């Protein structure tokens, strides 16, 4: 780093809600100014459709900074992708 001074902001907030013992919603908000990433939000829906078998639907969106020096925001969006375990 030129000059040797820099600052990084990092934090997160997570909340969970259970509709039943088989269906759960989790929301996560992360702030991280290191590595050009500023803000990310993730929502995850988990469905336990039979014992030891889960289906996850995950949606992530956020804002990424191209350069911390120019502070030019770039928005990105990742589409929901279903995945499961069995």
N, C-alpha and C positions, 0 to 999 in steps of 0.2 A: 504494500500500500504506500503510495506517495504521501509523505507527511507523517505516516505511522498512526494516525488517528482514524477510528471508525466506530460505528455503533450498530448493534443488531437488536431488533425487537423480536421476541419469540413468546408465544403464549397459545393456549387453547381453552376451549370450553366444550364440554360434552354433556349431553342429556339423553336419557333413555326413557322409553315409555313401553310398558307391556300391555297389550290389548288382552292377552290371555297368556297362559303358560306355553302356548304354541306359536304366538305371533308377537314380535317385538320390533320397535322402531328406535333407531339410534341416530342422533344428529351430532355432528362434530364440526366446530369452527376453529381453524388454525390460522395464526398470524406468524409469519416468519419472513423477515426482510433479508436474511442471508440467502445466497445463491439465487438472487433475482426473483424470488417468490414472495409475494406480499400477503395474499389472503386466499384461503381455500375452505370451501364448505362441502361436507359429505353427509349424505343421508343414506342409511342402510336399513332395509326391511328384511327381517329374518323370519322364515316360516319353518317350523319343525313339523313336517307333514307325516312323519312316523318316527319311532324311536331311532336315534342315531342317524337321522337323515334330515339335512337342512337345505333350504333353498334361500339364497341371498339375492336381493336386487339392490344394487349400489348405484348411486348417482353422485357425481362430483362436479363442482364448478368452482371457478375462482378467477383471480386477477393476478397476472404476472407482469413484473416490470422488466423491460428490455435492458435497461441500464439504471443502476442506482444513481449515477451521476446526472443523467439527463431526466430521470424520473418520468419516462414516457411509458404509460400503462398499455399493456396488451391483454385483452380479455380472451379467455379460452373456456371451452365447454366440452366436457366429456359426456357422452351419452350413457344412459343407463344400460348396464350389461348384466343379464341374469347369469348366475353361476350357482352350482349346487354341490353338495357332498353326499356321498352314499357309502 
